[in-house]
């Protein structure tokens, strides 16, 4: 009988199960087995335009919006439902939405793999997005993802402390009252200013940490430490381009949120694919890599 792919969730579950059969190999990959030099070529503003153009081409060719409809929207929907039903969680609504930008590099892992395969001229479907789940690369990626999730939790805790020190600790009486407090009171404006400032610092850390680290882990077995250090080096060498890319991500996610999250179905896949091509502009491929 011919093997069928099934739906994305069942495919992901099978691939994840296969991945955990490689625990010994995977844990060794956290330190990395690829010792070849990592050559950083740097980034220019023009590279961002090229990456976005190629990201859009990948999106149109691969229809990766399907993945985000299946995997992302239930998560977003459940989170928003919880906030809508619980006044006590209302002060964390904006930090949670903005925090998606902190976790975006993890959510885009499958898109990196699809863009990598398409770049090499290999047959590529949405099922290939889950190929990483069966690879030893899963373990260093998960390790870095845990650190990123820790930063996300630290941001939520910080946002909660800022609210408690200004408008809190009591829960808002209503959504309308909460908005009025933010806009019409000095405590509310202080909360907004402090939240934006602290959130900006968290965003800068995550941007530098994840600018090329996750695509690098998908592409090569360099280990978590080398991947993170390479990402920081790219950001340090090309601060203007890195900052501009961060602005592109924020603007794109803002558009997605303002369209009642419908725009995220297009923005997130395009940004994910574009992140792979940005990595390709910033880090030279290894000499032994097959060219398309």
N, C-alpha and C positions, 0 to 999 in steps of 0.2 A: 504493500500500500504506500502510495506517495505521501511523504511527510508534508504537513501543512503548517503554515506559520501561526495561524490563529489570530487572536487580537493582541494588541500591544502589551496588555498587562500580563497575559499568560506567557507571552514570549519573554518578557522581562523576568518573570518568575523562574522560567526554565534556565535562562542565562545566568541569573543570580545563583541558582542552585549549582550550576556547573562551576561557577566561579569559586564557591566555597569548598569545592573539592581540591582546589589548588592553594589551600591556606599556607602550606609550608613555603611554596615558591613565592606566594604573594607577600608574605611578611618579610621575606628576604629582599623583596623589591623596594621596600620602604627606604632602605639605605641606598638602593640603586646598584645596577650591575654595569651600566654604561659609563665608562670613564673617559670616553673621547672628549676632547675640548668642546666647549659650548661657545660658539663665535657669535657675539652680539654685534649686529650691524647698526642698531639704533633706529629711531623713528623720526619721520618728518610729518608735518601736517598733511602733505600730499598723500602719505601712506594711509591716512584715515579715510580719505575719499576712495582710494583704491580698495581698501578692505571692505568698506560699506557697499561698494558696487559689486564686488565679488560675493559678499554675503547675501545680497539681494538675488544675485543670479543662482546661488545655491538654493535659496529658499524657493524660488520659482521652479527650479528643476526638480527639487526633492519633496516639496509639499510637507515640510516638517511642522506646519501648523497643526497637523493631526496629532503629533506627539504632545504638544502643549495643551490642546483641547482635552485630551484624555488624562494627562498627568497633572497639569498645573491648575486647571480651572476648578476641579473638586476641592483642591487645597485652599485656593483663594475663596471659593464660595463658603466652605465650612468656617474659615477664619472670620469672614465678614458676618456670617450668621451669628457666630458667637459674640462678636462685638455689638451687633444690633440687639441681641437679647439680654445683654448684661451691661448695665450702666457703669459698673465698676471697671470694665475693661475699655471704656470709651477713650480715656486719656492715652491709651496705647494704640489707638487706631492708626494715627499717622505714623508713629514709629514703626509699626508692623508693616504698613504699606511701603514706606521708604526703605525698610530693611530688606525687601525683596532684592534690592540692588546689591546688598552685601552677599546674598546667597546665589545670585545669578550665575556666577562662574561654575558652581557645582551643578546647577540645573542644566547647563549647556554642554555637559560632557558628551552626551550622545551626538550633539550637533558637530562638535569638533571631529569626532570619528567619521561622521558622514562627509564632512568637508575634506578630511584627509584622504578618504578613499576616492572621492570624486577628483581630487587634485591628481591622484596617481593614475587616473583613468580606469579604476576598478568599478565593476557593477555595484551600484549603491541603491538601497531602498531604505525605508524607515526602519526595517528590522535591524539594519547594521548599526543603528544608534545604540542598540543594547549589546553590541559586541564587546564593549569594554567590561561589561559585567562578568564575562567569562575569561577575562584576561588577568594575569598577575598584576597588571597596572591598577586593578581595582583597589588594591590595598593601600598603596601610597596616595591614591586619589581620595579614598575614604579618610585616611589619616589627615590629609590637608583639609578635607571637608569638615571634619570634626573641629579643627581649630577655627575654621571660618564660622561654624555654627556657634562656637563659644564666643566669638566676637559679636555675633548677632545677639546672643543672650545678654552680653555685657551692655550692648547698646540699649536693649529694652529695659534693663535694670537701671541704667543711667537716666533714661527718659522718665521712668517712674519716679526716681528720686528727685528729678527736676520738678515734676508735677507736684509731688508732696511738699517740696520746699516753697512752692509759689501758690498754686491754686488749691492744693490738697490739704490734708490727706483724704477728706471726704469725697465720695464719688460725685460726679456732676449730676444735677437734678434732671437734666434733659440734654439732648443734642443741641437744641437752640440756645439753652442757657449756657452750655459749655462754649459755644462759638461766641456768644456775647461777652463772656468773661475774658476770652482770649483777645478780642478786638477792642473792648471798651474799658478794660482795667489795666492798671500799671503792672499788677502781678501777672496778668495774662500775657502782656507784651514781654515782660521779663522771661516768662516761661518759654515763649516762642523764640526769643533771641538766644537764650541759653541752649535750647534744644537744637536750633539750627547750627550753632557754633560747635557743640559737642558732636552732633551728627556729622558735621563736615570733617572733624578729626577722625572719626571712625571710618568714614568713607575714604579718606586719604590713605589710611593704613591698609584697608582692603584693596584699594586700587593698586597700590604698590606691590602688595603681596600676591595678587592674583592676575596681574596684567598679562603675564605669559606663562605662569606656573602650571595651570591646569592643562592648557594645550601642549605644553612641553612634556608633561607626564603621559599624556595620551600618545605623543609622538615618539618619545624615547624613554628608556628605563634609567633615568638619571637620579632617581631618589628624591625624597621630599625636600631635604635641605638644599641640594643644588638647584632644584626647580625654584624654590622661594628666593634664594640668593640671586639667581639669574633674573627673576622678575624685578627685584629691588634694583638690580644693576641697570636694567632697561629703563626703569622709571627715573633713576638718578641721571643717566646719560641723556635722556630725552624728556625732561620735565614738562616742557611746553606741550609736546605731543601727547604725553600721558594725561596731563590736565585737560586737554581738549577732548581726549577720548572719554574721560570721566564725565565731562559736560554733555557729550553726545549721549551717553548712557542715561544720564539724569533727564535730559530733555525727552528722549525716547520713552522712558518709563512714565514720565509725567503725562505725555500724550496718551499712553495706554490707560492710565488711571482716569484721566479726564473724560475718556470716551466710555466710561462705565466698564472698564476693563476689557472691552471688546478689542480695542487697539492692541492689547498685549498679544493677541493671537498672531499678529503680524510683526510687532516690534521685537518680541523676545526671540523668535527664531532668526530674524535678520541679524540682530545684535550678536546672537550666539555664533552663527556662521562667520560673521565679520570678525569676531574675536580670534577665530582660527587664522584668518588671513592677516590680521594684524600681527599675530605671533610670527607668521611666516615672513613678514616684512622686518620684524625686529631681530629675529634669530636665524642665522644661516642654517640650512639643512646639513646634516652630516654628509661627509664625502661619499659614503657608501650607500646613501639613500637612492632608491630608484626614482628617476625623474619622469614626469608625465610625458 
